[in-house]
Amino acid sequence: MTAMERLEASSELESRLSSLSFSSFPGITSQQCVNRPPDRLQSTSLSESITPSQNQAAMDDSREKSGQLSEGNEEAPAEQAPGDGAEDNRSSGSCQMSAEMKAQTPPLSPPTTWTSVELKELKAKLRAEKDSVVTVYRGDIMTVHVPTVPEARKVCWEFATDGYDIGFGVYFDWSPVTSRAITVHISESSDDEDEEEELEGPVTNGDVEKGSKSHANSNLAEILPVYRQDSHLSVHGGSHDFPGEGTYLLKFDNSYSLWRNKTLYYRVYYSA
């Protein structure tokens, strides 16, 4: 075959191929492509052996099971996602534990308190006793730690001041007693910069001191909250029956004063 004949044959073949379309092939239509894959692909389909009626029954059964599953999920309570409410549960548990700890300690009875006009007599008597006259500096809190002892049944106190009032309160620490010595601790108020200058002179009870609002010790119970007492006008005294083993904390609070140091006359003793 010459080159000219080969060229003519190639041109004739190209013209025939170009005249053919997708619909020229028998058994294959555009509708069949949409609804069903060609036969040569059906041989690889897992649903080849399922008849239309079987396929419809399987679909209905699948819908029924899906509906039952949905109904079951609606009736079942929603599962809590991790982290949602976990903190609340922990907080509730902590509050419950704290309440249980408080329930284990018996309630404290209120103290017995009194006042006396024998101010000069008490001061004269205490001046002769060692460590019974102290200065509570401005912004300071003096705490007297008094442990319970087996030989006594109650603790008693008396105090007075020169010129100005002072805050006073009583607390009880349920921690086991490790020493029977009465000790004195001085602490500074961390809030003295935010305090306004005190109003000197007679005041009415009811001004709660800021130093007594919170306590880090969970074993600490309040017997008498800190109030400003007009101890410069009369002697203030009191007593409290031992609720059990522990340590009394008698607080003389001058943290509210920005300018005034207070001269304190006091004595603490046991009674049977």
ChimeraX commands (.cxc) that place a marker at each C-alpha (Angstrom):
marker #1 position 0.00,0.00,0.00 radius 0.5
marker #1 position 1.38,3.32,-1.02 radius 0.5
marker #1 position 1.60,6.30,1.26 radius 0.5
marker #1 position -1.27,7.92,-0.53 radius 0.5
marker #1 position -3.51,4.90,0.00 radius 0.5
marker #1 position -2.64,4.74,3.72 radius 0.5
marker #1 position -3.49,8.41,4.14 radius 0.5
marker #1 position -6.84,7.96,2.44 radius 0.5
marker #1 position -7.69,4.92,4.65 radius 0.5
marker #1 position -6.76,6.83,7.81 radius 0.5
marker #1 position -8.94,9.78,6.83 radius 0.5
marker #1 position -11.89,7.48,6.11 radius 0.5
marker #1 position -11.53,5.80,9.54 radius 0.5
marker #1 position -11.41,9.15,11.36 radius 0.5
marker #1 position -14.54,10.36,9.56 radius 0.5
marker #1 position -16.44,7.20,10.55 radius 0.5
marker #1 position -15.40,7.49,14.21 radius 0.5
marker #1 position -16.38,11.12,14.39 radius 0.5
marker #1 position -19.83,10.32,13.04 radius 0.5
marker #1 position -20.54,7.91,15.91 radius 0.5
marker #1 position -22.27,9.14,19.14 radius 0.5
marker #1 position -22.93,7.71,22.64 radius 0.5
marker #1 position -26.42,6.59,21.55 radius 0.5
marker #1 position -25.05,4.63,18.60 radius 0.5
marker #1 position -24.10,1.72,20.84 radius 0.5
marker #1 position -27.03,-0.69,21.37 radius 0.5
marker #1 position -28.26,-1.42,24.93 radius 0.5
marker #1 position -26.79,1.70,26.46 radius 0.5
marker #1 position -28.87,4.83,26.95 radius 0.5
marker #1 position -28.57,7.88,29.08 radius 0.5
marker #1 position -31.54,6.69,31.23 radius 0.5
marker #1 position -29.83,3.41,31.95 radius 0.5
marker #1 position -26.71,5.25,33.08 radius 0.5
marker #1 position -28.68,7.24,35.59 radius 0.5
marker #1 position -30.81,4.41,37.01 radius 0.5
marker #1 position -28.54,1.40,36.67 radius 0.5
marker #1 position -24.82,0.97,36.03 radius 0.5
marker #1 position -23.71,-0.91,32.87 radius 0.5
marker #1 position -23.80,-4.71,32.93 radius 0.5
marker #1 position -20.06,-4.96,33.03 radius 0.5
marker #1 position -20.06,-3.04,36.32 radius 0.5
marker #1 position -23.00,-4.95,37.83 radius 0.5
marker #1 position -20.89,-8.05,38.16 radius 0.5
marker #1 position -18.95,-6.34,40.95 radius 0.5
marker #1 position -22.06,-5.10,42.83 radius 0.5
marker #1 position -22.92,-6.85,46.11 radius 0.5
marker #1 position -26.63,-6.23,45.49 radius 0.5
marker #1 position -26.63,-8.04,42.14 radius 0.5
marker #1 position -28.51,-11.09,43.48 radius 0.5
marker #1 position -31.18,-9.01,45.31 radius 0.5
marker #1 position -34.46,-8.67,43.54 radius 0.5
marker #1 position -36.35,-5.34,43.61 radius 0.5
marker #1 position -38.96,-6.76,46.02 radius 0.5
marker #1 position -36.25,-8.01,48.37 radius 0.5
marker #1 position -34.48,-4.67,48.14 radius 0.5
marker #1 position -37.69,-2.80,49.01 radius 0.5
marker #1 position -38.34,-5.12,51.99 radius 0.5
marker #1 position -34.81,-4.57,53.26 radius 0.5
marker #1 position -35.21,-0.81,52.99 radius 0.5
marker #1 position -38.52,-0.93,54.91 radius 0.5
marker #1 position -36.94,-3.07,57.62 radius 0.5
marker #1 position -34.03,-0.65,57.87 radius 0.5
marker #1 position -36.42,2.30,58.29 radius 0.5
marker #1 position -38.36,0.46,60.99 radius 0.5
marker #1 position -35.20,-0.34,62.98 radius 0.5
marker #1 position -33.99,3.23,62.56 radius 0.5
marker #1 position -37.31,4.53,63.92 radius 0.5
marker #1 position -37.14,2.21,66.90 radius 0.5
marker #1 position -33.59,3.32,67.64 radius 0.5
marker #1 position -34.61,6.96,67.48 radius 0.5
marker #1 position -37.52,6.39,69.85 radius 0.5
marker #1 position -35.22,4.57,72.25 radius 0.5
marker #1 position -32.77,7.45,72.19 radius 0.5
marker #1 position -35.54,9.95,72.92 radius 0.5
marker #1 position -36.65,7.97,75.96 radius 0.5
marker #1 position -33.13,7.41,77.28 radius 0.5
marker #1 position -31.64,10.27,79.32 radius 0.5
marker #1 position -28.91,12.22,77.60 radius 0.5
marker #1 position -25.43,11.23,78.67 radius 0.5
marker #1 position -23.47,14.01,80.29 radius 0.5
marker #1 position -20.53,15.11,78.19 radius 0.5
marker #1 position -17.11,14.90,79.85 radius 0.5
marker #1 position -16.41,18.11,81.72 radius 0.5
marker #1 position -20.03,19.35,81.77 radius 0.5
marker #1 position -21.03,19.73,85.40 radius 0.5
marker #1 position -17.92,17.96,86.64 radius 0.5
marker #1 position -16.79,21.04,88.49 radius 0.5
marker #1 position -20.25,21.45,90.02 radius 0.5
marker #1 position -20.16,17.85,91.22 radius 0.5
marker #1 position -16.76,18.41,92.80 radius 0.5
marker #1 position -17.98,21.60,94.45 radius 0.5
marker #1 position -21.05,19.83,95.81 radius 0.5
marker #1 position -18.84,17.05,97.13 radius 0.5
marker #1 position -16.52,19.53,98.84 radius 0.5
marker #1 position -19.44,21.37,100.43 radius 0.5
marker #1 position -20.89,18.08,101.61 radius 0.5
marker #1 position -17.56,17.03,103.14 radius 0.5
marker #1 position -17.21,20.41,104.85 radius 0.5
marker #1 position -20.74,20.11,106.25 radius 0.5
marker #1 position -19.97,16.61,107.52 radius 0.5
marker #1 position -16.84,17.86,109.27 radius 0.5
marker #1 position -18.78,20.65,110.95 radius 0.5
marker #1 position -21.51,18.21,111.97 radius 0.5
marker #1 position -18.95,16.12,113.83 radius 0.5
marker #1 position -18.13,19.00,116.24 radius 0.5
marker #1 position -20.73,19.77,118.92 radius 0.5
marker #1 position -22.38,23.22,118.82 radius 0.5
marker #1 position -20.77,25.86,121.01 radius 0.5
marker #1 position -22.80,27.52,123.73 radius 0.5
marker #1 position -22.72,31.34,123.92 radius 0.5
marker #1 position -20.36,32.90,126.46 radius 0.5
marker #1 position -21.38,34.59,129.69 radius 0.5
marker #1 position -20.38,38.28,129.60 radius 0.5
marker #1 position -20.59,41.17,132.02 radius 0.5
marker #1 position -19.34,44.72,132.58 radius 0.5
marker #1 position -18.14,46.50,135.71 radius 0.5
marker #1 position -17.59,50.10,136.65 radius 0.5
marker #1 position -14.56,49.22,138.80 radius 0.5
marker #1 position -12.22,50.40,136.08 radius 0.5
marker #1 position -9.61,52.07,138.27 radius 0.5
marker #1 position -9.48,49.11,140.67 radius 0.5
marker #1 position -8.79,46.59,137.90 radius 0.5
marker #1 position -6.10,48.75,136.31 radius 0.5
marker #1 position -4.36,49.28,139.66 radius 0.5
marker #1 position -4.38,45.54,140.34 radius 0.5
marker #1 position -3.11,44.52,136.91 radius 0.5
marker #1 position -0.28,47.07,136.90 radius 0.5
marker #1 position 1.34,45.01,139.64 radius 0.5
marker #1 position 1.14,41.79,137.61 radius 0.5
marker #1 position 3.71,40.83,134.98 radius 0.5
marker #1 position 2.63,40.96,131.34 radius 0.5
marker #1 position -0.89,42.12,132.21 radius 0.5
marker #1 position -0.43,45.59,130.71 radius 0.5
marker #1 position 0.49,45.66,127.00 radius 0.5
marker #1 position 0.34,48.06,124.07 radius 0.5
marker #1 position -1.65,46.94,121.02 radius 0.5
marker #1 position -0.23,49.05,118.22 radius 0.5
marker #1 position -2.28,50.60,115.44 radius 0.5
marker #1 position -3.15,48.08,112.74 radius 0.5
marker #1 position -2.27,45.11,114.97 radius 0.5
marker #1 position -4.25,42.19,116.36 radius 0.5
marker #1 position -3.14,40.55,119.59 radius 0.5
marker #1 position -4.34,36.96,120.01 radius 0.5
marker #1 position -4.09,35.15,123.34 radius 0.5
marker #1 position -4.02,31.34,122.93 radius 0.5
marker #1 position -5.49,29.59,125.98 radius 0.5
marker #1 position -5.51,25.75,125.87 radius 0.5
marker #1 position -8.05,23.73,127.82 radius 0.5
marker #1 position -6.76,21.86,130.90 radius 0.5
marker #1 position -8.20,18.81,132.70 radius 0.5
marker #1 position -8.17,20.58,136.09 radius 0.5
marker #1 position -10.66,23.29,135.06 radius 0.5
marker #1 position -14.08,23.53,133.50 radius 0.5
marker #1 position -14.13,27.05,132.04 radius 0.5
marker #1 position -11.97,29.96,130.91 radius 0.5
marker #1 position -12.50,33.53,132.21 radius 0.5
marker #1 position -11.27,36.94,131.04 radius 0.5
marker #1 position -11.36,40.59,132.04 radius 0.5
marker #1 position -9.92,43.62,130.25 radius 0.5
marker #1 position -9.94,47.43,130.07 radius 0.5
marker #1 position -8.15,50.13,128.07 radius 0.5
marker #1 position -6.93,53.68,128.47 radius 0.5
marker #1 position -8.69,56.44,126.57 radius 0.5
marker #1 position -10.09,54.53,123.57 radius 0.5
marker #1 position -12.04,51.41,122.67 radius 0.5
marker #1 position -10.70,48.14,121.23 radius 0.5
marker #1 position -12.17,45.23,119.29 radius 0.5
marker #1 position -12.62,41.92,121.10 radius 0.5
marker #1 position -13.74,38.43,120.09 radius 0.5
marker #1 position -13.41,34.80,121.19 radius 0.5
marker #1 position -12.86,31.70,119.04 radius 0.5
marker #1 position -12.21,28.03,119.70 radius 0.5
marker #1 position -9.75,25.80,117.86 radius 0.5
marker #1 position -10.72,22.11,117.95 radius 0.5
marker #1 position -7.20,20.94,117.08 radius 0.5
marker #1 position -5.61,18.62,119.68 radius 0.5
marker #1 position -3.73,20.46,122.44 radius 0.5
marker #1 position 0.04,20.05,122.14 radius 0.5
marker #1 position 1.06,22.56,124.84 radius 0.5
marker #1 position -0.62,23.76,128.02 radius 0.5
marker #1 position 1.17,27.12,128.01 radius 0.5
marker #1 position -0.81,30.33,127.44 radius 0.5
marker #1 position 0.85,32.22,124.58 radius 0.5
marker #1 position 0.40,35.62,122.91 radius 0.5
marker #1 position 0.69,36.26,119.17 radius 0.5
marker #1 position 0.80,39.64,117.41 radius 0.5
marker #1 position -0.26,39.98,113.78 radius 0.5
marker #1 position -0.57,42.96,111.46 radius 0.5
marker #1 position -3.70,43.70,109.49 radius 0.5
marker #1 position -3.22,43.35,105.72 radius 0.5
marker #1 position -6.11,45.72,105.07 radius 0.5
marker #1 position -4.94,48.72,107.10 radius 0.5
marker #1 position -4.28,50.77,103.97 radius 0.5
marker #1 position -7.94,50.46,102.96 radius 0.5
marker #1 position -9.32,51.36,106.36 radius 0.5
marker #1 position -10.59,54.80,107.24 radius 0.5
marker #1 position -9.44,56.49,110.40 radius 0.5
marker #1 position -11.42,55.32,113.41 radius 0.5
marker #1 position -13.90,57.55,115.21 radius 0.5
marker #1 position -12.57,57.80,118.76 radius 0.5
marker #1 position -14.87,57.96,121.76 radius 0.5
marker #1 position -17.91,55.95,122.81 radius 0.5
marker #1 position -19.32,53.66,120.12 radius 0.5
marker #1 position -22.21,51.25,120.02 radius 0.5
marker #1 position -21.70,47.54,119.64 radius 0.5
marker #1 position -22.30,46.23,116.15 radius 0.5
marker #1 position -19.23,47.34,114.18 radius 0.5
marker #1 position -17.83,44.00,113.09 radius 0.5
marker #1 position -14.07,44.13,112.69 radius 0.5
marker #1 position -12.72,43.22,109.29 radius 0.5
marker #1 position -10.02,41.00,110.71 radius 0.5
marker #1 position -12.61,38.47,111.88 radius 0.5
marker #1 position -14.49,37.94,108.62 radius 0.5
marker #1 position -12.59,34.88,107.38 radius 0.5
marker #1 position -10.53,32.14,108.90 radius 0.5
marker #1 position -8.32,29.71,106.99 radius 0.5
marker #1 position -8.39,27.15,109.82 radius 0.5
marker #1 position -11.35,24.84,109.23 radius 0.5
marker #1 position -11.18,23.69,112.88 radius 0.5
marker #1 position -11.86,27.21,114.13 radius 0.5
marker #1 position -15.32,27.94,115.58 radius 0.5
marker #1 position -16.72,31.33,116.54 radius 0.5
marker #1 position -17.89,31.90,120.11 radius 0.5
marker #1 position -18.01,35.69,120.18 radius 0.5
marker #1 position -17.43,37.71,116.97 radius 0.5
marker #1 position -15.10,40.69,117.16 radius 0.5
marker #1 position -16.86,43.91,118.11 radius 0.5
marker #1 position -15.51,47.25,119.24 radius 0.5
marker #1 position -15.95,47.40,123.00 radius 0.5
marker #1 position -16.03,50.61,125.04 radius 0.5
marker #1 position -13.47,49.11,127.43 radius 0.5
marker #1 position -12.14,52.59,128.23 radius 0.5
marker #1 position -15.42,53.32,130.04 radius 0.5
marker #1 position -16.00,50.05,131.91 radius 0.5
marker #1 position -14.40,46.67,132.59 radius 0.5
marker #1 position -15.49,43.94,130.17 radius 0.5
marker #1 position -15.43,40.36,131.37 radius 0.5
marker #1 position -16.74,36.94,130.43 radius 0.5
marker #1 position -16.40,33.17,130.72 radius 0.5
marker #1 position -17.06,30.07,128.64 radius 0.5
marker #1 position -17.46,26.41,129.56 radius 0.5
marker #1 position -15.05,24.01,127.86 radius 0.5
marker #1 position -16.81,22.31,124.93 radius 0.5
marker #1 position -14.03,19.73,124.78 radius 0.5
marker #1 position -10.30,19.61,124.12 radius 0.5
marker #1 position -8.96,22.56,122.21 radius 0.5
marker #1 position -7.54,26.06,122.41 radius 0.5
marker #1 position -9.33,29.35,122.99 radius 0.5
marker #1 position -8.31,32.35,120.88 radius 0.5
marker #1 position -9.00,35.69,122.56 radius 0.5
marker #1 position -8.53,38.44,119.96 radius 0.5
marker #1 position -7.83,42.06,120.89 radius 0.5
marker #1 position -8.24,43.83,117.57 radius 0.5
marker #1 position -6.81,47.28,116.84 radius 0.5
marker #1 position -6.56,46.75,113.07 radius 0.5
marker #1 position -9.20,49.40,112.32 radius 0.5
marker #1 position -7.12,52.18,113.91 radius 0.5
marker #1 position -4.73,54.11,111.68 radius 0.5
marker #1 position -3.31,56.42,114.34 radius 0.5
marker #1 position -4.02,55.17,117.85 radius 0.5
marker #1 position -2.06,52.64,119.87 radius 0.5
marker #1 position -4.14,51.14,122.67 radius 0.5
marker #1 position -2.96,50.41,126.22 radius 0.5
marker #1 position -4.63,47.17,127.26 radius 0.5
marker #1 position -5.10,45.81,130.78 radius 0.5
marker #1 position -6.18,42.18,130.73 radius 0.5
marker #1 position -6.10,38.90,132.60 radius 0.5
marker #1 position -7.10,35.36,131.63 radius 0.5
marker #1 position -7.65,32.58,134.15 radius 0.5
marker #1 position -9.32,29.20,134.61 radius 0.5
marker #1 position -12.24,28.30,136.84 radius 0.5
marker #1 position -13.46,24.94,138.14 radius 0.5
marker link #1:1,2 radius 0.2
marker link #1:2,3 radius 0.2
marker link #1:3,4 radius 0.2
marker link #1:4,5 radius 0.2
marker link #1:5,6 radius 0.2
marker link #1:6,7 radius 0.2
marker link #1:7,8 radius 0.2
marker link #1:8,9 radius 0.2
marker link #1:9,10 radius 0.2
marker link #1:10,11 radius 0.2
marker link #1:11,12 radius 0.2
marker link #1:12,13 radius 0.2
marker link #1:13,14 radius 0.2
marker link #1:14,15 radius 0.2
marker link #1:15,16 radius 0.2
marker link #1:16,17 radius 0.2
marker link #1:17,18 radius 0.2
marker link #1:18,19 radius 0.2
marker link #1:19,20 radius 0.2
marker link #1:20,21 radius 0.2
marker link #1:21,22 radius 0.2
marker link #1:22,23 radius 0.2
marker link #1:23,24 radius 0.2
marker link #1:24,25 radius 0.2
marker link #1:25,26 radius 0.2
marker link #1:26,27 radius 0.2
marker link #1:27,28 radius 0.2
marker link #1:28,29 radius 0.2
marker link #1:29,30 radius 0.2
marker link #1:30,31 radius 0.2
marker link #1:31,32 radius 0.2
marker link #1:32,33 radius 0.2
marker link #1:33,34 radius 0.2
marker link #1:34,35 radius 0.2
marker link #1:35,36 radius 0.2
marker link #1:36,37 radius 0.2
marker link #1:37,38 radius 0.2
marker link #1:38,39 radius 0.2
marker link #1:39,40 radius 0.2
marker link #1:40,41 radius 0.2
marker link #1:41,42 radius 0.2
marker link #1:42,43 radius 0.2
marker link #1:43,44 radius 0.2
marker link #1:44,45 radius 0.2
marker link #1:45,46 radius 0.2
marker link #1:46,47 radius 0.2
marker link #1:47,48 radius 0.2
marker link #1:48,49 radius 0.2
marker link #1:49,50 radius 0.2
marker link #1:50,51 radius 0.2
marker link #1:51,52 radius 0.2
marker link #1:52,53 radius 0.2
marker link #1:53,54 radius 0.2
marker link #1:54,55 radius 0.2
marker link #1:55,56 radius 0.2
marker link #1:56,57 radius 0.2
marker link #1:57,58 radius 0.2
marker link #1:58,59 radius 0.2
marker link #1:59,60 radius 0.2
marker link #1:60,61 radius 0.2
marker link #1:61,62 radius 0.2
marker link #1:62,63 radius 0.2
marker link #1:63,64 radius 0.2
marker link #1:64,65 radius 0.2
marker link #1:65,66 radius 0.2
marker link #1:66,67 radius 0.2
marker link #1:67,68 radius 0.2
marker link #1:68,69 radius 0.2
marker link #1:69,70 radius 0.2
marker link #1:70,71 radius 0.2
marker link #1:71,72 radius 0.2
marker link #1:72,73 radius 0.2
marker link #1:73,74 radius 0.2
marker link #1:74,75 radius 0.2
marker link #1:75,76 radius 0.2
marker link #1:76,77 radius 0.2
marker link #1:77,78 radius 0.2
marker link #1:78,79 radius 0.2
marker link #1:79,80 radius 0.2
marker link #1:80,81 radius 0.2
marker link #1:81,82 radius 0.2
marker link #1:82,83 radius 0.2
marker link #1:83,84 radius 0.2
marker link #1:84,85 radius 0.2
marker link #1:85,86 radius 0.2
marker link #1:86,87 radius 0.2
marker link #1:87,88 radius 0.2
marker link #1:88,89 radius 0.2
marker link #1:89,90 radius 0.2
marker link #1:90,91 radius 0.2
marker link #1:91,92 radius 0.2
marker link #1:92,93 radius 0.2
marker link #1:93,94 radius 0.2
marker link #1:94,95 radius 0.2
marker link #1:95,96 radius 0.2
marker link #1:96,97 radius 0.2
marker link #1:97,98 radius 0.2
marker link #1:98,99 radius 0.2
marker link #1:99,100 radius 0.2
marker link #1:100,101 radius 0.2
marker link #1:101,102 radius 0.2
marker link #1:102,103 radius 0.2
marker link #1:103,104 radius 0.2
marker link #1:104,105 radius 0.2
marker link #1:105,106 radius 0.2
marker link #1:106,107 radius 0.2
marker link #1:107,108 radius 0.2
marker link #1:108,109 radius 0.2
marker link #1:109,110 radius 0.2
marker link #1:110,111 radius 0.2
marker link #1:111,112 radius 0.2
marker link #1:112,113 radius 0.2
marker link #1:113,114 radius 0.2
marker link #1:114,115 radius 0.2
marker link #1:115,116 radius 0.2
marker link #1:116,117 radius 0.2
marker link #1:117,118 radius 0.2
marker link #1:118,119 radius 0.2
marker link #1:119,120 radius 0.2
marker link #1:120,121 radius 0.2
marker link #1:121,122 radius 0.2
marker link #1:122,123 radius 0.2
marker link #1:123,124 radius 0.2
marker link #1:124,125 radius 0.2
marker link #1:125,126 radius 0.2
marker link #1:126,127 radius 0.2
marker link #1:127,128 radius 0.2
marker link #1:128,129 radius 0.2
marker link #1:129,130 radius 0.2
marker link #1:130,131 radius 0.2
marker link #1:131,132 radius 0.2
marker link #1:132,133 radius 0.2
marker link #1:133,134 radius 0.2
marker link #1:134,135 radius 0.2
marker link #1:135,136 radius 0.2
marker link #1:136,137 radius 0.2
marker link #1:137,138 radius 0.2
marker link #1:138,139 radius 0.2
marker link #1:139,140 radius 0.2
marker link #1:140,141 radius 0.2
marker link #1:141,142 radius 0.2
marker link #1:142,143 radius 0.2
marker link #1:143,144 radius 0.2
marker link #1:144,145 radius 0.2
marker link #1:145,146 radius 0.2
marker link #1:146,147 radius 0.2
marker link #1:147,148 radius 0.2
marker link #1:148,149 radius 0.2
marker link #1:149,150 radius 0.2
marker link #1:150,151 radius 0.2
marker link #1:151,152 radius 0.2
marker link #1:152,153 radius 0.2
marker link #1:153,154 radius 0.2
marker link #1:154,155 radius 0.2
marker link #1:155,156 radius 0.2
marker link #1:156,157 radius 0.2
marker link #1:157,158 radius 0.2
marker link #1:158,159 radius 0.2
marker link #1:159,160 radius 0.2
marker link #1:160,161 radius 0.2
marker link #1:161,162 radius 0.2
marker link #1:162,163 radius 0.2
marker link #1:163,164 radius 0.2
marker link #1:164,165 radius 0.2
marker link #1:165,166 radius 0.2
marker link #1:166,167 radius 0.2
marker link #1:167,168 radius 0.2
marker link #1:168,169 radius 0.2
marker link #1:169,170 radius 0.2
marker link #1:170,171 radius 0.2
marker link #1:171,172 radius 0.2
marker link #1:172,173 radius 0.2
marker link #1:173,174 radius 0.2
marker link #1:174,175 radius 0.2
marker link #1:175,176 radius 0.2
marker link #1:176,177 radius 0.2
marker link #1:177,178 radius 0.2
marker link #1:178,179 radius 0.2
marker link #1:179,180 radius 0.2
marker link #1:180,181 radius 0.2
marker link #1:181,182 radius 0.2
marker link #1:182,183 radius 0.2
marker link #1:183,184 radius 0.2
marker link #1:184,185 radius 0.2
marker link #1:185,186 radius 0.2
marker link #1:186,187 radius 0.2
marker link #1:187,188 radius 0.2
marker link #1:188,189 radius 0.2
marker link #1:189,190 radius 0.2
marker link #1:190,191 radius 0.2
marker link #1:191,192 radius 0.2
marker link #1:192,193 radius 0.2
marker link #1:193,194 radius 0.2
marker link #1:194,195 radius 0.2
marker link #1:195,196 radius 0.2
marker link #1:196,197 radius 0.2
marker link #1:197,198 radius 0.2
marker link #1:198,199 radius 0.2
marker link #1:199,200 radius 0.2
marker link #1:200,201 radius 0.2
marker link #1:201,202 radius 0.2
marker link #1:202,203 radius 0.2
marker link #1:203,204 radius 0.2
marker link #1:204,205 radius 0.2
marker link #1:205,206 radius 0.2
marker link #1:206,207 radius 0.2
marker link #1:207,208 radius 0.2
marker link #1:208,209 radius 0.2
marker link #1:209,210 radius 0.2
marker link #1:210,211 radius 0.2
marker link #1:211,212 radius 0.2
marker link #1:212,213 radius 0.2
marker link #1:213,214 radius 0.2
marker link #1:214,215 radius 0.2
marker link #1:215,216 radius 0.2
marker link #1:216,217 radius 0.2
marker link #1:217,218 radius 0.2
marker link #1:218,219 radius 0.2
marker link #1:219,220 radius 0.2
marker link #1:220,221 radius 0.2
marker link #1:221,222 radius 0.2
marker link #1:222,223 radius 0.2
marker link #1:223,224 radius 0.2
marker link #1:224,225 radius 0.2
marker link #1:225,226 radius 0.2
marker link #1:226,227 radius 0.2
marker link #1:227,228 radius 0.2
marker link #1:228,229 radius 0.2
marker link #1:229,230 radius 0.2
marker link #1:230,231 radius 0.2
marker link #1:231,232 radius 0.2
marker link #1:232,233 radius 0.2
marker link #1:233,234 radius 0.2
marker link #1:234,235 radius 0.2
marker link #1:235,236 radius 0.2
marker link #1:236,237 radius 0.2
marker link #1:237,238 radius 0.2
marker link #1:238,239 radius 0.2
marker link #1:239,240 radius 0.2
marker link #1:240,241 radius 0.2
marker link #1:241,242 radius 0.2
marker link #1:242,243 radius 0.2
marker link #1:243,244 radius 0.2
marker link #1:244,245 radius 0.2
marker link #1:245,246 radius 0.2
marker link #1:246,247 radius 0.2
marker link #1:247,248 radius 0.2
marker link #1:248,249 radius 0.2
marker link #1:249,250 radius 0.2
marker link #1:250,251 radius 0.2
marker link #1:251,252 radius 0.2
marker link #1:252,253 radius 0.2
marker link #1:253,254 radius 0.2
marker link #1:254,255 radius 0.2
marker link #1:255,256 radius 0.2
marker link #1:256,257 radius 0.2
marker link #1:257,258 radius 0.2
marker link #1:258,259 radius 0.2
marker link #1:259,260 radius 0.2
marker link #1:260,261 radius 0.2
marker link #1:261,262 radius 0.2
marker link #1:262,263 radius 0.2
marker link #1:263,264 radius 0.2
marker link #1:264,265 radius 0.2
marker link #1:265,266 radius 0.2
marker link #1:266,267 radius 0.2
marker link #1:267,268 radius 0.2
marker link #1:268,269 radius 0.2
marker link #1:269,270 radius 0.2
marker link #1:270,271 radius 0.2
marker link #1:271,272 radius 0.2
view
